[in-house]
Amino acid sequence: MLDLLKKRSETTSYGRNKPGKQYLLFSRNGCKPELAELARSDASVHIIGPEELTFAPTPDPVDRPTGSIGP
């Protein structure tokens, strides 16, 4: 799976010529032990689960100026 992700990332121009590519893999139910070990030993590989997919709290609507969009 990681090899496929790396191969596909090479075909896009996003981030090209920038050092330090990072690979984020999402898993709802965990991952194979080999991939977990790779993520521990390779700083460019990150496995995230549902608990890491959080959103920053938005300000109370009362605190937003009138006509403002977003946080």
N, C-alpha and C positions, 0 to 999 in steps of 0.2 A: 504494500500500500504506500509506504513512504517513497519507494523508488518511483512509483507512478506519479506521486505528487511532485517530486523533484523534476522528473522528466517534463511534466506539463508546465511547471513553473519556468523552465528554460525557454518555452515557446512563446512566452509573453514578454512584452517590453517593459512591463511594470517592474521597477526596481533594478533594471539592467544597469550595469556598471557601478553598482553600489555594493560596498562590502557588507558582509554580515547578514546574509539571508537567514530568515527564521522560518521554521515550518511548524504550523499549528495544526494539530489533529484533534478533531472533536470526537468524543465517544460518549454515548449515553450509558453504555453498559460496561465500561472498562475496555481493556485492550489485551492483546496477546502478551505474554511475559517477555517475549523477545523485543517487542516494540517498547514496552515499559523500561526495559534495561537500556535500550538505545537512547531513550529520552533522558535517562539518568546519566549516561556517559557522554552524550553529545549535546552541548549547550545550545545548538541551533534547532533542536527538536523539542517541541512542547506538546503535551497531551492535556487537553482541557475537557472537563465534564460539565454537566448542567450547573453544578454549584459555582463554577467559575464564570458563568455567563450572567453577570449581574450588570445592572444599570445604575448609574449614579442617581441619587435622589434629585428630583427637580424641586426648585423653590416653591413655596406655597404661592398659589395664584395671587393672593393678596399682596405679596411682595414684588410681583412683576409690574413694570410700568404698563400702562394701558397701550394696547396695540402691539405689544411685544410677542414674538413667536419663539417658542423653544425655551430652554432653561436659561 
